[in-house]
Amino acid sequence: MLTFTVNLNPIIKLTDEQFYQLCRVNPDVKFERNATGEIIIMSPTGGETGSCNSEINADFVIWNRQTKLGKVFDSSTCFKLPNGADRSPDVAWIQQSRWDTLTTEEKEKFPPIAPDFVLELMSPTDSLKESQKKMQEYIDNGVKLGWLINRKSRRVEVYRQGKAVESLESPTELTGEDVLPGFVLNLQFIWD
C-alpha cells in the first residue's frame, strides 16, 4: 500500500470535526492522521492483501460472536488515540465494558479510545520501519496486544504492553493470550 503524508501545519490545523468531515466527504479515500496533525493518504490494498484481511477479520468476527466479549472492527474504522492520532488498524477489538463507556456520538464518529487489540497486515509495498512505528504508537497509547504480519518475509511481530517485541518466523498460529481469551488465528492460509 502506497502512502502519502501531507503536512498542512501551521497553515491549516484541522479540528477533529473537520478531519472527520474530510473523511466523510471523501469516502473513497483512506485517511489517517498522525499525532502531529499530518494527514496520511493511503492507497487501496491489492487483491491478495485484501483477501487475507477478509479471512482474518472473519475469524475474529466468528470468535467474537461466540464469546460476546467485545466489538470487532475492520480497516475502515478510524480510532482517535490518546496522543491525538487518528489510526485505522486492519483489525481491532475492544472489550465490551470499555466500549460501553463511550457515548452514542463517540461510537458513531471516530471512537476516542485505543483498542485492546490491533492487527496490521503489511502489503508488499508497506515500509517495515513505518509499520513498526505505527505498532509502537498503538502500544504507547494503551493497546494491550498487537500483531504485525509480514507476508513477504513470513514474520510476525508481537507487541505487548510493557514487554519487548517478540519476532516469530513462519508461525503456524497465534493465540490471543489473556487479551483475546480462547482466540487462535491459523496462519497457514497467509503463508500459502
N, C-alpha and C positions, 0 to 999 in steps of 0.2 A: 504494500500500500504506500503510495507516494503521499507525502505531507508537505504543506507549505505553511510557514509561520508568517503572520502579518502583524507588525508592531504599529499600532495606531497611537500609542502613548508618546508624548504627552498631548498630541493634537486632539485626540478623542479618547476618552476613557469611558467605555460602555458600562452603564449600571447593570446589575443583574437582570432587571426587567428588560433593558434594551438588548442585552445579549440573548435573552430568551426569545424576544420578538424577532431578532435577526434569524435565529434558528427556525422559528415558526414560519416566516415568510420565504424561507429557502429550504423547503423540506427535502429537496433532492441533494443537498449538500450536507456533509457531516462535519460539524464544527466541534472543537474543544477549545478551552481557554486555559492557559497556564496561570500560575499564581501571580505572575507579574502583569497579567492582563493581555498578553499576546494571544491573538486568535490563531488557532491551528486548523487548517483546512485539509481534510483527508479525502483521498480518492476512494471509490468503492473497492471492495476486495475482489479478487479474481474468483473463478469458479471453484477451484479446489479448496481454497481457504473458506469460502462461503459455505460449501458443502460440509466441511469439517466443523465449522461454527454451528451449523444447524444440528448436526449429530450430537455435539457436545451439549448444546442447550437442551435438546430433547432428554438426555439422560438426567440433567438437573431438574427439569420440569417433572418428569416421572417420579424421581426420588422425592421431590418436594410435595407432590400430590399425595404420595403415600404417607409421608411423615407429618405433613401440615405444620412444619416448624417455622416457616418464614415465607419470603417472597423471592422469586427468581426474576431476573431482568436480563434482557438481551442487549446487544450492542447499540441499539437505538436510544437507550436510556442514558441521560446525562445526569451526573450527581454533582452537587455543589459541595466540594470538600472543605473542611475547616480552614485550610490555608487560602481559600478563595478561588482555587482552580475549579474548572468545570470539566469533568472527565467522563468518558463513556467506555468502560471495560467491555470486552466481548461477552463475558458472562459475569453477573454479580448476584449476590444473595445477601439478604438482610433477615436477621432473626425477627420473628413476628412481633415480639414485645417491643423491640426498638422501632420497627416500622409503625406500630400503633401510637407512638408518641408524637408522630408528625400530624399536622393539621391536614384537612382535606386539600386546601390550596397548596401546601408544600408537597403533597403527594402528586398533585396534578401537574405541577411545573417541574423544575429540576430539583429533586429532593435534596434538602440541605443536610446530608448525612453521608458518612463514609460507610460503604457496605462492610459486612463482616468478612466476606469472601469476594475475591475477584480473580478472573482468569483472563489472560491475554494470549491469543493465538497469533503468532507472528506470521505475516505474509512474507513471501520470498524477498520483497523489496524493503521490508522494515529494517531499521537500524537497530542492532543489538544494544548498542550503548544507550540510545534513546528509550528503547523498550525497558531496559533495566532501570533507567532513571524514573520512568513512569511507575514501575512496580515499587520502587523505593518510596516514591511520593505517596502511593496508596498506603504503605505500611506506616510511614511517618504521620499520616492523617487518621490512623486508627483502624485500618483494615487488619484483621487478625491473621488471615491466611491468604496467600496469593500464589497462583501458578502461572509461570511464563513458559509457554510451549513453543519450541522452535523446531518446526518440522524439518527444515533444511539440515540442521545439524543433529537431529534426533536427540535433543537435550531438553530437559525440563528444569527450570529453576524454581525452587520452592522458597517462598518468602513467609516468614513468621514474625510475629511481634517479639522483640527482644532477643532474637536469635540471628546467627549468621545465615546467609543464603546457602541453601543446600542445592548442589547441582547433580542431576541424575542423568546417566547416559542410557538412552533407549529403554526407559522403564515400561513394563507391560501394563501397569495400572498405578493410579494414585488414589490414596484414601483421604477422606475429608477430615480425618483426625477428630478432635473434640469440637471443631467448629461446625462441621457437617456430619453429625453422627450417623454412621452406617453407610455413608455415600462412598462408592467406589467408581472411578472412571477408568474403563478399559481403554487403553491407548493403542491397541493393535490396529484399528482402522485408520489411525492417524499415520502410523509408520508404513502401512502397506501402500 
